[in-house]
């Protein structure tokens, strides 16, 4: 269901364990990395015979990988030239070994000191292929002035060349995905053994290009002994969905309750209900203020509705009408269209105790807090302490910024830090929506690989809340349900881009695409 998404430090620990604990030779791992880089380049570029290739080799292991690749390129009939930034004596033993092997094999290698970077590269004719073996994950802090000059010179060459980055584009922070302050812009990045965390951040996309993860022979035991904290969502999450049985009926398929909708805001609850139905829930009921009951139900025979209280907005007396039936439901969404007035806040304050009494079933508390519920949680942080410990919270960046008291710019600059800061203080499952959605709980952080602009439409998050509720109905644990729901919902956005390449799809069409994704998987 997941693949590890290591930080640079975790990747270094894996490499060290492979060598020190399992006896693998560092020069052999470097040989494997160079071989996989060649395979990735051939797959992306095609026939390499006759291609001119300029390789920039830095002073670390990334430079050693470049030496191996240069030798392999020569064997493919390409014309490689390696410019190495350090003298031979400055390289570690395994990199120096592969530099010597490349030279003996006939590869042209030239030392390019820092003070000659700009002048030398400016005189070169643009190669067919440019290989970035400068820094890899070895970046620490901001680029030094001379290295920044080289990165800029490489990007000028890259305007007329195909660019392959080894492990991670030089200048890109392997933890945050931010350029520091600039980075090589690659067409393809070949990630050795695993994609690094920073490369999966949305802001890294213009630099990494196409990402290819290639195993280089590290033992799984070396990784298990130093597990990565972050994990990448994969298609295997769909294995959580058991196929429907012949005797399945609506009662066994789960009953979702959506608490939301008020005067002028009934569409959000309707979209959440639609998302739950399209994700496979057998029954869906919308609980709303009695004054908007007819509006919620109008034109929607697919779900049921119950009127609460006496007016058209949420008030504390709405809880009284809910208590007799609350235990009948298998999961609850609270918040879509709830409203932001005092009455809604008072209802939300009373709801956790009623929910806890109704759902005292000895298993996970199947509840999703979304939309206006999150507004009230941000306004009164004491409400967070009343929530079930494994409730799912689904803020968009604006809601998240309010919840933790950050500015939007600050939050968006480091979404990962913001999400993990919240999870360090609160036990609930957090779904921080946006490009590369983050799902965190406790020490576990999962990252969606999907950035789908077609999901950027009002109501998209309401559909997601319904999907999550339908998955909780199946008994899927909250963290796993959140991961699957985010991934499934994201694939809908990717699919819709085929029919709506300039966006323009409706949020209801996201819901209607949910079963289409399952059909596509079944026919693959």
C-alpha positions in Angstrom: 0.0 0.0 0.0 2.9 2.3 0.6 6.5 2.8 -0.5 9.1 4.4 1.7 9.9 8.0 1.0 13.2 8.6 2.8 14.8 11.9 3.8 18.4 12.4 2.7 19.5 11.5 6.2 17.5 8.3 6.2 18.9 7.3 2.8 22.4 7.9 4.1 21.5 5.5 7.0 20.4 2.9 4.5 23.6 3.2 2.5 25.7 3.0 5.7 23.8 0.0 7.0 24.2 -1.8 3.7 28.0 -1.4 3.8 28.7 -1.6 7.6 26.1 -4.2 8.7 25.7 -6.3 5.6 29.1 -6.1 4.0 28.1 -4.7 0.6 30.9 -2.7 -1.1 30.3 1.0 -1.6 31.9 0.9 -5.1 29.5 -2.0 -6.1 26.5 0.1 -5.0 27.9 3.0 -7.1 28.3 0.7 -10.1 24.6 -0.4 -9.7 23.5 3.3 -9.5 25.4 4.2 -12.7 23.9 1.2 -14.4 20.3 2.1 -13.4 21.0 5.7 -14.5 21.8 4.4 -17.9 18.7 2.3 -18.0 16.6 5.3 -17.1 18.2 7.5 -19.7 17.7 4.9 -22.4 14.1 4.5 -21.5 13.5 8.3 -21.5 15.8 9.4 -24.4 16.0 6.5 -26.7 19.0 5.4 -28.8 22.2 6.9 -27.3 24.6 6.1 -30.2 26.3 9.2 -31.4 24.7 11.4 -28.7 27.0 14.1 -27.1 26.7 13.9 -23.3 28.1 16.4 -20.9 28.3 15.1 -17.3 29.0 17.4 -14.4 30.5 15.4 -11.5 30.6 16.9 -8.1 32.9 15.9 -5.2 30.6 13.4 -3.5 29.0 10.1 -4.3 26.9 11.8 -6.9 30.1 12.5 -8.9 31.1 8.8 -8.6 27.7 7.8 -10.0 28.4 10.2 -12.9 31.8 8.5 -13.6 30.1 5.1 -13.8 27.4 6.4 -16.1 30.0 8.1 -18.4 31.8 4.7 -18.9 28.5 3.0 -19.6 27.6 5.7 -22.1 30.8 5.2 -24.0 30.0 1.5 -24.3 26.6 2.5 -25.8 28.3 4.5 -28.6 27.7 7.9 -27.0 30.3 10.7 -26.8 30.6 11.5 -23.1 32.6 14.3 -21.6 33.0 14.6 -17.8 33.8 17.9 -16.1 34.6 17.1 -12.4 34.6 19.9 -9.9 37.3 18.5 -7.6 40.8 17.1 -8.2 41.2 13.4 -8.1 42.8 13.4 -4.7 39.7 15.0 -3.1 37.3 12.1 -4.1 36.6 9.2 -1.7 38.0 5.8 -2.5 35.0 4.4 -4.4 34.5 7.6 -6.5 38.2 7.8 -7.2 38.2 4.1 -8.3 35.4 4.7 -10.8 37.1 7.9 -12.1 40.2 5.8 -12.8 38.1 3.0 -14.5 36.3 5.6 -16.7 39.7 7.2 -17.7 41.2 3.8 -18.6 38.1 3.0 -20.6 38.6 6.0 -22.7 36.2 8.6 -21.2 37.3 12.2 -21.6 37.6 13.7 -18.1 38.6 17.3 -17.2 38.9 19.1 -13.9 36.8 22.3 -13.8 37.8 24.4 -10.8 35.1 26.7 -9.4 36.6 30.0 -10.7 36.4 28.6 -14.3 32.8 27.3 -14.2 31.1 30.1 -16.0 33.8 30.8 -18.6 34.3 27.1 -19.5 30.6 26.2 -19.7 29.9 29.3 -21.7 32.3 28.2 -24.4 30.8 24.7 -24.8 28.4 23.8 -27.5 25.1 22.6 -26.1 25.3 18.8 -25.7 22.4 16.5 -26.7 22.3 15.3 -23.1 23.3 17.0 -19.8 23.8 14.9 -16.7 23.6 16.5 -13.3 25.9 14.6 -11.0 26.9 17.7 -9.0 25.3 17.4 -5.5 22.5 14.9 -5.3 21.3 14.7 -1.7 24.5 16.2 -0.4 23.1 19.8 -0.3 23.3 21.4 3.1 21.7 24.8 3.4 21.9 27.4 0.7 24.1 26.9 -2.4 27.5 28.5 -2.2 28.0 31.3 -4.7 30.3 29.3 -6.9 27.9 26.3 -6.9 25.0 28.6 -7.7 26.9 30.0 -10.6 27.4 26.4 -11.9 23.7 25.5 -11.5 22.8 28.6 -13.4 25.2 27.8 -16.2 23.9 24.2 -16.4 20.3 25.6 -16.7 21.4 27.7 -19.6 22.8 24.6 -21.3 19.7 22.8 -20.4 17.6 25.0 -22.6 18.9 23.1 -25.6 19.6 19.7 -24.1 17.9 16.7 -22.5 18.7 16.8 -18.7 19.1 13.8 -16.5 19.5 14.4 -12.7 21.1 11.7 -10.6 19.1 11.1 -7.5 17.9 14.7 -7.0 18.4 17.9 -9.0 21.3 19.8 -7.6 20.1 22.8 -5.6 16.9 21.2 -4.5 16.4 20.6 -0.8 15.8 16.8 -0.4 13.7 17.4 2.7 11.4 20.4 1.8 11.5 20.3 -2.0 12.5 24.0 -2.2 15.2 25.3 -4.5 18.0 26.7 -2.4 17.7 29.3 -4.0 17.8 27.8 -7.5 18.1 24.2 -8.8 18.8 22.3 -12.0 15.7 21.8 -14.1 15.7 18.2 -15.2 13.6 16.3 -17.7 14.1 13.1 -15.8 15.3 12.5 -12.3 16.5 8.9 -11.5 16.1 8.3 -7.8 18.5 5.7 -6.5 16.6 3.0 -4.6 13.7 5.3 -3.5 12.3 8.7 -4.3 13.5 11.3 -1.8 10.9 13.1 0.3 11.6 16.6 -1.2 11.1 15.4 -4.7 7.5 14.5 -4.0 6.6 18.0 -2.8 4.5 20.0 -5.3 7.1 22.8 -5.4 9.7 20.4 -6.6 7.8 19.4 -9.8 9.4 22.1 -12.1 12.8 20.8 -11.2 12.5 17.0 -11.0 10.6 16.4 -14.3 9.7 12.7 -14.6 10.7 10.7 -11.5 12.0 7.2 -11.9 12.9 5.2 -8.8 15.5 2.5 -9.5 16.7 -0.1 -7.0 20.4 -0.4 -6.5 20.6 -3.5 -4.4 20.2 -2.3 -0.8 18.9 -5.1 1.4 15.3 -4.7 2.6 16.6 -5.5 6.1 18.9 -2.4 6.0 15.8 -0.3 5.3 13.7 -2.1 7.9 16.3 -1.4 10.5 16.2 2.3 9.8 12.5 2.8 8.7 11.6 5.9 6.8 9.1 8.1 8.6 7.3 9.1 5.4 5.5 6.9 3.0 4.2 7.3 -0.5 0.6 6.2 -1.4 0.4 3.5 -4.1 -2.2 1.7 -6.1 -2.0 -1.2 -3.7 -4.3 0.8 -1.3 -7.2 -0.5 -3.4 -6.5 -4.0 -1.9 -8.4 -2.6 1.1 -11.6 -2.8 -0.8 -13.0 -6.3 -0.5 -15.0 -7.2 -3.6 -18.8 -7.2 -3.0 -20.3 -10.6 -2.1 -23.4 -12.1 -3.7 -25.4 -11.7 -0.4 -24.5 -8.1 0.1 -27.5 -5.8 0.9 -27.7 -2.1 1.6 -27.7 -2.6 5.4 -24.4 -4.4 5.2 -22.9 -1.8 2.8 -22.8 0.8 5.5 -25.0 3.8 6.5 -23.4 7.2 6.4 -24.8 10.2 8.2 -23.9 13.7 6.9 -24.5 16.5 9.3 -24.5 19.8 7.4 -26.4 22.2 5.3 -28.1 25.4 6.4 -29.8 28.3 4.7 -27.8 29.1 1.6 -25.3 26.2 2.1 -27.2 23.0 1.3 -25.0 22.0 -1.7 -22.0 21.0 0.4 -24.0 18.4 2.4 -25.5 17.1 -0.9 -22.1 16.6 -2.4 -20.8 14.8 0.6 -23.8 12.4 0.5 -23.2 11.9 -3.3 -19.5 11.1 -2.6 -20.5 8.5 0.0 -22.9 6.8 -2.3 -20.5 6.7 -5.3 -17.9 5.3 -3.0 -20.2 2.3 -2.2 -22.1 3.2 0.9 -25.4 1.4 1.0 -27.4 4.1 2.7 -26.8 7.8 3.2 -28.8 10.2 5.4 -28.3 14.0 5.6 -29.2 15.5 8.9 -29.9 19.2 8.5 -32.0 22.0 10.2 -35.7 21.4 9.6 -36.1 24.7 7.8 -33.9 23.6 4.9 -35.0 20.0 4.8 -37.1 20.4 1.6 -34.2 22.2 -0.1 -31.7 19.5 0.8 -34.0 16.8 -0.5 -35.2 18.6 -3.6 -34.2 16.6 -6.7 -32.2 14.1 -4.7 -34.0 10.8 -4.3 -30.7 9.0 -3.8 -30.3 9.8 -0.2 -32.5 10.3 2.8 -32.8 13.3 5.1 -33.9 14.2 8.6 -34.9 17.6 9.9 -33.4 18.7 13.2 -34.4 21.6 15.4 -37.0 24.2 14.3 -35.2 26.8 12.2 -33.0 26.9 9.1 -29.7 27.1 10.9 -27.9 24.8 13.4 -28.8 25.3 17.1 -28.1 23.3 20.3 -31.6 21.9 20.2 -30.7 20.0 17.0 -28.8 17.5 19.1 -32.1 16.4 20.8 -33.6 15.4 17.5 -30.4 13.5 16.6 -29.9 11.5 19.8 -32.6 8.7 19.2 -31.1 7.7 15.9 -27.4 8.5 16.1 -26.4 4.9 17.0 -28.0 3.5 13.8 -25.3 5.0 11.6 -21.9 3.4 10.7 -20.0 6.7 10.1 -20.6 10.4 10.4 -19.4 13.5 8.4 -19.9 16.7 10.3 -19.3 20.2 8.8 -20.3 20.6 5.1 -22.5 23.7 5.0 -22.8 23.7 8.8 -22.5 27.4 9.0 -20.3 29.7 11.0 -22.7 31.3 13.4 -22.9 30.9 17.2 -25.6 28.2 17.0 -23.5 26.0 14.8 -20.6 26.4 17.3 -22.9 25.4 20.2 -24.1 22.3 18.4 -20.6 21.3 17.6 -19.6 21.6 21.2 -22.4 19.2 22.2 -21.9 16.7 19.4 -18.7 14.8 20.6 -20.3 13.6 23.8 -23.4 12.4 21.9 -21.3 10.7 19.3 -19.1 9.0 22.0 -22.2 7.6 23.7 -23.8 6.4 20.4 -20.5 4.8 19.0 -19.2 3.1 22.1 -18.6 -0.1 20.0 -15.1 -0.9 21.0 -13.5 0.0 17.7 -12.4 3.0 15.8 -14.6 6.1 16.1 -15.9 6.6 12.5 -16.2 10.4 12.2 -14.9 13.0 9.8 -14.7 16.7 10.7 -14.8 18.9 7.6 -15.4 22.4 6.3 -17.3 24.6 8.7 -16.6 22.2 11.6 -12.9 23.0 11.1 -13.7 26.7 11.2 -15.2 26.3 14.7 -12.3 24.1 15.8 -9.8 26.8 14.8 -11.9 29.5 16.5 -12.1 27.5 19.8 -9.1 25.1 20.1 -10.6 23.6 23.3 -13.1 21.8 21.1 -10.2 19.7 19.7 -9.8 18.1 23.1 -13.3 16.7 22.9 -12.9 14.9 19.6 -12.4 11.1 19.3 -8.7 10.4 19.1 -9.0 8.7 15.7 -11.4 11.1 14.1 -10.4 12.3 10.6 -9.9 16.1 10.1 -9.7 17.3 6.4 -8.6 20.9 6.3 -7.6 22.8 3.1 -4.6 25.1 3.5 -6.6 28.1 4.6 -8.4 26.0 7.3 -5.2 24.5 8.4 -3.5 27.9 8.7 -6.3 29.1 11.0 -6.2 25.9 13.1 -2.5 26.2 13.9 -2.2 30.0 13.8 0.1 30.3 10.8 0.0 32.6 7.8 -1.0 31.0 4.5 2.3 31.8 2.9 4.2 30.3 5.8 2.1 27.2 5.8 2.4 26.6 2.0 6.1 27.1 2.1 6.5 24.1 4.4 3.3 22.0 4.5 5.1 19.0 5.8 6.3 20.8 8.9 2.9 22.3 9.6 1.1 18.9 9.3 3.7 17.1 11.5 3.5 19.9 14.1 -0.2 19.4 14.4 0.1 15.6 14.7 2.7 15.9 17.4 0.1 17.7 19.5 -3.1 16.0 18.5 -3.9 12.3 18.1 -6.5 12.6 15.3 -5.8 11.7 11.6 -5.0 14.8 9.7 -5.6 15.1 5.9 -4.0 18.4 4.7 -5.5 18.8 1.3 -3.9 20.3 -1.8 -1.4 19.2 -4.4 0.5 16.3 -2.8 -2.0 15.9 0.0 -0.5 14.9 3.4 -2.0 12.3 5.7 -0.5 12.2 9.2 -1.2 10.6 12.6 1.3 10.4 15.3 4.7 9.6 13.9 3.3 8.4 10.6 3.2 10.7 7.6 1.9 9.6 4.2 2.2 11.6 1.0 -0.1 11.4 -2.1 1.8 11.4 -5.4 -1.1 13.1 -7.1 -1.4 16.8 -8.1 -4.7 17.2 -10.0 -5.8 20.8 -10.9 -9.2 19.4 -11.8 -9.9 18.9 -8.1 -9.4 22.6 -7.4 -13.2 23.4 -7.5 -15.6 24.3 -4.7 -17.3 21.1 -3.4 -14.3 18.8 -4.2 -13.5 18.5 -0.5 -17.1 17.8 0.4 -17.0 14.8 -2.0 -13.8 13.6 -0.3 -15.5 13.7 3.1 -18.2 11.4 1.8 -15.7 9.0 0.3 -13.9 8.8 3.6 -17.2 8.1 5.4 -18.0 5.3 3.0 -14.6 3.7 3.6 -15.0 3.9 7.4 -18.3 2.1 7.0 -16.4 -0.9 5.7 -14.4 -1.1 8.9 -11.2 0.2 7.3 -9.0 1.8 10.1 -9.1 5.6 9.9 -5.5 6.2 8.8 -5.8 3.7 6.0 -9.2 4.9 5.1 -7.9 8.4 4.8 -5.0 7.3 2.6 -7.2 5.3 0.3 -9.8 8.0 0.1 -7.3 10.7 -0.8 -5.7 8.5 -3.4 -9.0 7.4 -5.0 -10.3 11.0 -5.0 -7.0 12.2 -6.6 -7.2 9.6 -9.4 -10.7 11.1 -10.2 -9.0 14.4 -10.8 -6.4 12.8 -13.1 -9.1 11.0 -15.0 -11.2 14.2 -15.4 -8.3 16.0 -16.9 -8.7 13.9 -20.0 -12.2 15.2 -20.7 -11.6 18.6 -19.2 -7.9 19.5 -19.9 -8.6 23.2 -19.1 -10.6 22.3 -16.0 -14.3 23.2 -15.8 -15.5 19.9 -14.4 -18.2 20.0 -11.7 -17.6 18.7 -8.2 -20.5 16.2 -8.7 -18.5 14.8 -11.7 -15.7 14.0 -9.3 -18.1 11.8 -7.3 -19.5 10.2 -10.5 -15.9 9.3 -11.5 -15.3 7.3 -8.4 -16.8 4.0 -9.8 -15.1 4.7 -13.1 -11.7 4.5 -11.4 -12.6 1.1 -10.0 -13.8 -0.1 -13.4 -10.5 1.0 -15.0 -8.5 -0.9 -12.4 -10.6 -4.0 -13.0 -10.0 -4.0 -16.7 -6.2 -3.3 -16.5 
